[in-house]
Amino acid sequence: MCIRNNCVLTSFRFWVATYKKWINFMRKCFNNIVFMFLTIYSCFLSAAGSSGLRNITNVAIEGSSFIHIRAATAWDNPDTCGNSDIAIIPASDLTYQAKLSMALSAYMGGKKVIFWFVNCQQTPWGYTAPVVYSMNVGD
């Protein structure tokens, strides 16, 4: 029942409230879509992967910053670092000593190793190299 144009005012209030609900719903949807996109996209930014099975030819400690390990052929380079001739174990790694021991054992025993690389790290020589996350020794 419309009294003194109250129908128009009630109808207008209804549509404004509906519009506000719709806008809030769309914001929530948009935020969820952005969150899902960023979560999925971040997986591709850190494209960790395997080094391939190689024999170690050189283990060197670079000051107090990192160890670098060379193989007879370049390591596979899943993160497309600037140089894959060396693999890096940063001194800040909590398992630094264990990885150094494993690398030296594999080198001295002539065993092949396979690394799992995550990210790249800048070297003093002006390029990036893959960072060792985990390693496995065996044939």
VOBATI-912152 format. One record per residue: x, y, z of N, C-alpha, C in turn; chain; residue in three letters. Coordinates in Angstrom, 1 decimal, decimal comma, always signed. Atoms other than C-alpha are relative to their C-alpha. Layout:
[[X; Y; Z]; [X; Y; Z]; [X; Y; Z]; "A"; "Ala"]
...
***
This chain:
[[+0,8; -1,2; +0,0]; [+0,0; +0,0; +0,0]; [+0,9; +1,2; +0,0]; "A"; "Met"]
[[-0,8; -1,2; +0,2]; [+1,4; +3,3; -1,1]; [-0,7; +1,2; +0,6]; "A"; "Cys"]
[[+0,6; -1,2; -0,6]; [+0,8; +6,4; +1,1]; [+1,1; +1,1; -0,2]; "A"; "Ile"]
[[-0,8; -1,2; +0,2]; [+2,3; +9,7; +0,0]; [+1,4; -0,4; -0,6]; "A"; "Arg"]
[[-1,3; +0,4; +0,7]; [+5,0; +8,2; -2,3]; [+0,9; -0,9; +0,9]; "A"; "Asn"]
[[-0,8; +0,9; -0,8]; [+6,2; +5,8; +0,4]; [+0,4; -1,2; -0,8]; "A"; "Asn"]
[[-0,3; +1,2; +0,8]; [+6,2; +3,0; -2,2]; [+1,4; +0,3; -0,7]; "A"; "Cys"]
[[-1,3; -0,3; +0,7]; [+9,0; +4,7; -4,1]; [+1,1; +0,0; +0,9]; "A"; "Val"]
[[-1,1; -0,1; -1,0]; [+11,0; +5,4; -1,0]; [+0,4; -1,4; +0,5]; "A"; "Leu"]
[[-0,2; +1,3; -0,5]; [+10,6; +1,8; +0,2]; [+0,7; -0,8; -1,1]; "A"; "Thr"]
[[-0,6; +0,7; +1,1]; [+11,5; +0,4; -3,2]; [+1,4; +0,5; -0,2]; "A"; "Ser"]
[[-1,4; -0,5; +0,1]; [+14,5; +2,7; -3,4]; [+0,9; -0,6; +1,1]; "A"; "Phe"]
[[-0,7; +0,6; -1,1]; [+15,7; +1,5; +0,0]; [+0,3; -1,4; -0,2]; "A"; "Arg"]
[[-0,2; +1,4; +0,3]; [+15,2; -2,1; -1,0]; [+1,2; -0,2; -1,0]; "A"; "Phe"]
[[-1,1; +0,2; +1,1]; [+17,4; -1,7; -4,2]; [+1,3; +0,5; +0,5]; "A"; "Trp"]
[[-1,3; -0,4; -0,6]; [+20,1; +0,2; -2,3]; [+0,6; -1,0; +0,9]; "A"; "Val"]
[[-0,5; +1,1; -0,9]; [+20,3; -2,5; +0,3]; [+0,5; -1,2; -0,8]; "A"; "Ala"]
[[-0,4; +1,2; +0,9]; [+20,4; -5,2; -2,4]; [+1,3; +0,3; -0,7]; "A"; "Thr"]
[[-1,3; -0,4; +0,7]; [+23,1; -3,3; -4,3]; [+1,2; -0,1; +1,0]; "A"; "Tyr"]
[[-1,1; +0,1; -1,0]; [+25,2; -3,0; -1,1]; [+0,4; -1,5; +0,3]; "A"; "Lys"]
[[-0,2; +1,5; -0,2]; [+24,8; -6,8; -0,5]; [+0,8; -0,5; -1,2]; "A"; "Lys"]
[[-0,6; +0,5; +1,2]; [+25,8; -7,5; -4,1]; [+1,5; +0,5; +0,0]; "A"; "Trp"]
[[-1,4; -0,6; +0,0]; [+28,9; -5,2; -3,8]; [+0,9; -0,8; +1,0]; "A"; "Ile"]
[[-0,7; +0,7; -1,0]; [+30,0; -6,9; -0,6]; [+0,3; -1,4; -0,4]; "A"; "Asn"]
[[-0,2; +1,3; +0,5]; [+29,5; -10,3; -2,1]; [+1,1; -0,1; -1,1]; "A"; "Phe"]
[[-1,0; +0,0; +1,1]; [+31,6; -9,4; -5,2]; [+1,4; +0,3; +0,6]; "A"; "Met"]
[[-1,3; -0,2; -0,6]; [+34,4; -8,0; -3,0]; [+0,6; -1,3; +0,6]; "A"; "Arg"]
[[-0,5; +1,3; -0,6]; [+34,6; -11,3; -1,1]; [+0,4; -0,9; -1,1]; "A"; "Lys"]
[[-0,4; +0,9; +1,1]; [+34,6; -13,2; -4,4]; [+1,3; +0,4; -0,6]; "A"; "Cys"]
[[-1,2; -0,5; +0,6]; [+37,3; -11,0; -5,8]; [+1,2; -0,2; +0,9]; "A"; "Phe"]
[[-1,1; +0,3; -0,9]; [+39,4; -11,3; -2,7]; [+0,4; -1,4; +0,0]; "A"; "Asn"]
[[-0,3; +1,5; +0,1]; [+39,1; -15,1; -2,8]; [+0,7; -0,4; -1,3]; "A"; "Asn"]
[[-0,6; +0,3; +1,3]; [+40,0; -15,2; -6,5]; [+1,4; +0,5; +0,0]; "A"; "Ile"]
[[-1,3; -0,5; +0,0]; [+43,0; -13,0; -6,0]; [+0,9; -0,8; +0,9]; "A"; "Val"]
[[-0,8; +0,9; -0,9]; [+44,2; -15,1; -3,0]; [+0,3; -1,3; -0,6]; "A"; "Phe"]
[[-0,2; +1,3; +0,7]; [+43,8; -18,3; -5,0]; [+1,1; +0,2; -1,1]; "A"; "Met"]
[[-1,0; -0,3; +1,1]; [+45,7; -16,8; -8,0]; [+1,4; +0,1; +0,6]; "A"; "Phe"]
[[-1,4; -0,2; -0,6]; [+48,6; -15,6; -5,8]; [+0,5; -1,3; +0,6]; "A"; "Leu"]
[[-0,5; +1,2; -0,6]; [+48,8; -18,9; -4,0]; [+0,5; -1,0; -1,1]; "A"; "Thr"]
[[-0,4; +0,9; +1,1]; [+48,9; -20,9; -7,2]; [+1,2; +0,6; -0,8]; "A"; "Ile"]
[[-1,1; -0,6; +0,7]; [+51,2; -18,4; -8,9]; [+1,3; -0,1; +0,7]; "A"; "Tyr"]
[[-1,2; +0,1; -0,8]; [+53,7; -18,5; -6,0]; [+0,7; -1,3; -0,1]; "A"; "Ser"]
[[-0,6; +1,3; +0,2]; [+54,2; -22,2; -6,6]; [+0,9; +0,0; -1,2]; "A"; "Cys"]
[[-0,8; -0,1; +1,3]; [+55,5; -21,4; -10,1]; [+1,3; +0,9; +0,2]; "A"; "Phe"]
[[-1,1; -0,9; -0,2]; [+57,8; -18,7; -8,8]; [+1,2; -0,7; +0,6]; "A"; "Leu"]
[[-1,1; +0,8; -0,6]; [+59,8; -21,1; -6,7]; [-0,1; -1,4; -0,6]; "A"; "Ser"]
[[+0,1; +1,3; +0,7]; [+60,1; -23,9; -9,3]; [+1,1; -0,9; +0,4]; "A"; "Ala"]
[[-1,0; +1,0; -0,5]; [+62,1; -26,3; -7,2]; [+0,1; -1,2; -0,9]; "A"; "Ala"]
[[-0,2; +1,2; +0,8]; [+63,5; -29,3; -8,9]; [+1,3; -0,7; +0,2]; "A"; "Gly"]
[[-1,1; +0,9; -0,2]; [+66,1; -32,0; -9,2]; [+1,2; +0,5; -0,8]; "A"; "Ser"]
[[-1,3; -0,4; +0,7]; [+69,8; -31,5; -10,1]; [+0,4; -1,0; -1,0]; "A"; "Ser"]
[[-0,5; +1,1; +0,8]; [+70,1; -34,8; -11,9]; [+1,2; -0,7; +0,7]; "A"; "Gly"]
[[-1,0; +0,9; -0,7]; [+72,5; -37,6; -10,8]; [+1,4; +0,4; -0,6]; "A"; "Leu"]
[[-1,3; -0,4; +0,5]; [+76,1; -36,4; -11,0]; [+1,1; -0,4; +1,0]; "A"; "Arg"]
[[-1,1; +0,2; -0,8]; [+79,6; -37,1; -9,7]; [+0,6; +1,3; +0,4]; "A"; "Asn"]
[[-0,6; -1,3; -0,4]; [+81,1; -34,3; -7,6]; [+1,5; +0,0; -0,4]; "A"; "Ile"]
[[-1,4; -0,2; +0,3]; [+84,4; -33,0; -8,9]; [+0,8; +1,0; +0,8]; "A"; "Thr"]
[[-0,6; -1,1; -0,7]; [+85,0; -30,1; -6,6]; [-0,9; +0,5; +1,1]; "A"; "Asn"]
[[+0,7; -0,6; -1,1]; [+83,9; -28,9; -3,1]; [+0,8; +1,1; +0,5]; "A"; "Val"]
[[-0,8; -1,2; -0,4]; [+85,0; -25,4; -2,1]; [-0,8; +0,8; +1,0]; "A"; "Ala"]
[[+0,6; -0,9; -1,0]; [+84,2; -23,2; +0,9]; [+0,4; +1,4; -0,4]; "A"; "Ile"]
[[-0,2; -1,3; +0,4]; [+83,8; -19,6; -0,2]; [-0,2; +1,0; +1,2]; "A"; "Glu"]
[[+0,0; -0,9; -1,1]; [+84,7; -17,5; +2,8]; [-0,9; -0,5; +1,1]; "A"; "Gly"]
[[+1,0; +0,4; -1,0]; [+82,0; -17,6; +5,5]; [-1,4; +0,0; -0,6]; "A"; "Ser"]
[[+1,3; -0,2; +0,5]; [+79,1; -17,2; +3,1]; [-0,6; -1,3; -0,6]; "A"; "Ser"]
[[+0,6; +1,2; +0,5]; [+78,6; -20,6; +1,3]; [+1,1; -1,0; -0,5]; "A"; "Phe"]
[[-0,8; +1,0; +0,7]; [+80,0; -23,8; -0,1]; [-0,5; -0,1; -1,4]; "A"; "Ile"]
[[+0,5; +0,3; +1,4]; [+79,9; -24,4; -3,8]; [+0,6; -1,4; -0,4]; "A"; "His"]
[[-0,4; +1,4; +0,5]; [+80,0; -27,9; -5,4]; [-0,1; +0,0; -1,5]; "A"; "Ile"]
[[+0,0; +0,2; +1,4]; [+80,9; -28,7; -8,9]; [-0,1; -1,4; -0,4]; "A"; "Arg"]
[[+0,1; +1,4; +0,5]; [+80,1; -31,7; -11,0]; [+0,7; +0,0; -1,4]; "A"; "Ala"]
[[-0,7; +0,2; +1,3]; [+81,7; -33,1; -14,2]; [-0,8; +0,7; -1,1]; "A"; "Ala"]
[[+0,8; -0,8; +1,0]; [+78,8; -31,6; -16,2]; [-0,9; +0,9; +0,8]; "A"; "Thr"]
[[+0,8; -1,0; -0,7]; [+76,5; -28,7; -15,3]; [-1,2; -0,7; +0,6]; "A"; "Ala"]
[[+1,2; +0,5; -0,7]; [+73,7; -29,4; -12,8]; [-1,3; +0,4; -0,8]; "A"; "Trp"]
[[+1,3; -0,4; +0,6]; [+70,1; -29,4; -14,1]; [-0,4; +1,3; +0,7]; "A"; "Asp"]
[[+0,3; -1,3; -0,5]; [+68,7; -25,9; -13,6]; [-1,5; +0,3; +0,0]; "A"; "Asn"]
[[+1,5; -0,2; +0,0]; [+65,0; -26,0; -12,7]; [-0,5; +1,5; +0,3]; "A"; "Pro"]
[[+0,4; -1,4; -0,3]; [+64,9; -22,4; -11,4]; [+0,6; +1,0; -1,0]; "A"; "Asp"]
[[-0,6; -0,8; +1,0]; [+66,8; -21,1; -14,5]; [+0,9; +1,1; +0,6]; "A"; "Thr"]
[[-1,0; -0,9; -0,6]; [+69,6; -19,5; -12,4]; [+1,0; +0,4; -1,1]; "A"; "Cys"]
[[-0,9; -0,5; +1,0]; [+72,3; -17,6; -14,2]; [+1,1; -1,0; -0,3]; "A"; "Gly"]
[[-1,1; +0,9; +0,3]; [+74,9; -20,4; -13,9]; [-0,3; -1,3; +0,8]; "A"; "Asn"]
[[+0,2; +1,3; -0,7]; [+74,4; -24,1; -13,1]; [+1,2; -0,9; +0,1]; "A"; "Ser"]
[[-1,2; +0,7; -0,1]; [+78,0; -25,1; -13,1]; [+0,3; -0,4; +1,5]; "A"; "Asp"]
[[-0,2; +0,3; -1,4]; [+78,0; -24,9; -9,3]; [-1,4; -0,1; +0,7]; "A"; "Ile"]
[[+1,1; +0,1; -0,9]; [+75,5; -25,8; -6,6]; [+0,4; +0,7; +1,3]; "A"; "Ala"]
[[-0,4; -0,8; -1,2]; [+75,4; -23,6; -3,5]; [-0,7; -0,6; +1,3]; "A"; "Ile"]
[[+0,5; +0,2; -1,3]; [+74,9; -24,5; +0,2]; [+0,3; +1,2; +0,8]; "A"; "Ile"]
[[-0,3; -1,3; -0,8]; [+74,5; -21,2; +2,1]; [+0,4; -0,4; +1,4]; "A"; "Pro"]
[[-0,5; +0,2; -1,4]; [+76,3; -21,0; +5,5]; [-1,2; +0,2; +1,0]; "A"; "Ala"]
[[+1,2; -0,3; -0,8]; [+72,9; -19,8; +6,9]; [-0,9; -1,2; +0,1]; "A"; "Ser"]
[[+0,8; +1,3; +0,0]; [+71,4; -23,3; +6,2]; [+0,3; -0,7; +1,3]; "A"; "Asp"]
[[-0,1; +0,7; -1,3]; [+70,7; -25,1; +9,4]; [+0,7; -1,4; -0,1]; "A"; "Leu"]
[[-0,7; +1,3; +0,2]; [+72,0; -28,4; +7,9]; [+1,3; +0,2; -0,7]; "A"; "Thr"]
[[-1,2; -0,3; +0,7]; [+75,1; -26,8; +6,5]; [+1,1; -1,0; +0,3]; "A"; "Tyr"]
[[-1,1; +0,9; -0,3]; [+77,6; -29,1; +8,3]; [-0,4; -1,4; -0,5]; "A"; "Gln"]
[[+0,4; +1,4; +0,5]; [+75,6; -32,3; +7,5]; [+0,1; -0,1; -1,5]; "A"; "Ala"]
[[-0,1; +0,0; +1,5]; [+75,4; -31,3; +3,8]; [+1,5; +0,0; -0,5]; "A"; "Lys"]
[[-1,4; +0,0; +0,3]; [+79,1; -30,5; +3,7]; [+0,6; -1,4; +0,2]; "A"; "Leu"]
[[-0,5; +1,4; -0,3]; [+79,9; -33,9; +5,3]; [-0,4; -1,0; -1,1]; "A"; "Ser"]
[[+0,5; +0,9; +1,0]; [+77,7; -35,7; +2,8]; [+0,7; +0,2; -1,3]; "A"; "Met"]
[[-0,6; -0,3; +1,3]; [+79,2; -33,9; -0,2]; [+1,4; -0,4; +0,0]; "A"; "Ala"]
[[-1,4; +0,5; -0,1]; [+82,8; -34,6; +1,0]; [+0,0; -1,5; +0,0]; "A"; "Leu"]
[[+0,0; +1,5; +0,0]; [+81,9; -38,3; +1,6]; [-0,3; -0,5; -1,4]; "A"; "Ser"]
[[+0,3; +0,4; +1,3]; [+80,4; -38,6; -1,8]; [+1,2; +0,2; -1,0]; "A"; "Ala"]
[[-1,2; -0,3; +0,8]; [+83,4; -36,9; -3,4]; [+1,1; -1,0; +0,3]; "A"; "Tyr"]
[[-1,1; +0,9; -0,4]; [+85,9; -39,1; -1,5]; [-0,3; -1,4; -0,4]; "A"; "Met"]
[[+0,4; +1,4; +0,4]; [+83,9; -42,3; -2,2]; [-0,3; -0,2; -1,4]; "A"; "Gly"]
[[+0,3; +0,1; +1,4]; [+83,3; -41,5; -5,8]; [-1,4; -0,3; -0,3]; "A"; "Gly"]
[[+1,5; +0,3; +0,1]; [+79,5; -41,8; -5,3]; [-0,6; +1,2; -0,8]; "A"; "Lys"]
[[+0,8; -1,0; +0,7]; [+77,0; -39,9; -7,4]; [-1,0; +0,6; +1,0]; "A"; "Lys"]
[[+1,0; -0,7; -0,9]; [+74,7; -37,3; -5,7]; [-1,1; +0,6; -0,9]; "A"; "Val"]
[[+1,1; -0,7; +0,6]; [+71,4; -35,8; -6,5]; [-0,5; +1,0; +1,0]; "A"; "Ile"]
[[+0,4; -1,1; -0,9]; [+70,3; -32,5; -5,1]; [-1,4; +0,4; -0,4]; "A"; "Phe"]
[[+1,3; -0,7; +0,3]; [+66,9; -30,8; -4,8]; [+0,3; +1,4; +0,2]; "A"; "Trp"]
[[-0,3; -1,4; +0,0]; [+67,3; -27,2; -5,6]; [-1,3; +0,8; +0,3]; "A"; "Phe"]
[[+1,1; -1,0; -0,2]; [+65,1; -24,3; -4,4]; [+0,6; +1,4; -0,1]; "A"; "Val"]
[[-0,4; -1,3; +0,2]; [+65,6; -20,8; -5,6]; [+1,5; +0,2; -0,5]; "A"; "Asn"]
[[-1,3; -0,3; +0,5]; [+68,8; -19,1; -6,8]; [+0,6; +1,0; +1,1]; "A"; "Cys"]
[[-0,7; -0,9; -0,9]; [+71,5; -17,2; -4,8]; [+1,0; +0,7; -0,8]; "A"; "Gln"]
[[-1,0; -0,8; +0,6]; [+73,7; -14,4; -5,9]; [+1,4; -0,5; +0,5]; "A"; "Gln"]
[[-1,3; +0,4; -0,4]; [+77,4; -15,3; -6,0]; [+0,9; +1,3; -0,2]; "A"; "Thr"]
[[-0,9; -1,2; +0,1]; [+80,4; -12,9; -5,7]; [+0,5; +0,2; -1,5]; "A"; "Pro"]
[[-0,5; -0,1; +1,4]; [+81,2; -13,5; -9,4]; [-1,1; +0,6; -1,0]; "A"; "Trp"]
[[+0,9; -0,8; +0,8]; [+78,1; -11,6; -10,6]; [-1,1; -0,9; -0,7]; "A"; "Gly"]
[[+1,1; +0,8; +0,5]; [+75,7; -14,5; -11,4]; [-0,7; -0,7; +1,1]; "A"; "Tyr"]
[[+0,6; +0,8; -1,0]; [+73,2; -16,6; -9,6]; [+0,2; -1,5; -0,2]; "A"; "Thr"]
[[-0,2; +1,4; +0,1]; [+73,5; -20,3; -8,8]; [-1,1; -0,7; +0,8]; "A"; "Ala"]
[[+1,1; +0,7; -0,7]; [+71,0; -23,0; -7,6]; [+0,4; -0,3; +1,5]; "A"; "Pro"]
[[-0,2; +0,3; -1,4]; [+70,6; -23,5; -3,8]; [-0,4; -1,4; +0,3]; "A"; "Val"]
[[+0,3; +1,4; -0,4]; [+70,7; -27,0; -2,4]; [-0,9; +0,0; +1,2]; "A"; "Val"]
[[+0,9; +0,2; -1,1]; [+67,7; -27,9; -0,2]; [+0,2; -1,3; +0,6]; "A"; "Tyr"]
[[-0,2; +1,4; -0,6]; [+68,3; -31,6; +0,2]; [+0,9; -0,7; -1,0]; "A"; "Ser"]
[[-0,9; +0,8; +0,8]; [+70,7; -34,2; -1,1]; [-0,1; -1,4; +0,3]; "A"; "Met"]
[[+0,1; +1,5; -0,1]; [+70,9; -37,9; -1,7]; [+1,3; -0,5; -0,6]; "A"; "Asn"]
[[-1,3; +0,6; +0,5]; [+74,1; -40,0; -2,2]; [-0,4; -1,4; -0,4]; "A"; "Val"]
[[+0,2; +1,4; +0,4]; [+74,0; -43,2; -4,2]; [+0,2; -0,1; -1,5]; "A"; "Gly"]
[[-0,2; +0,2; +1,4]; [+74,3; -44,7; -7,6]; [-1,2; +0,0; -0,8]; "A"; "Asp"]
***
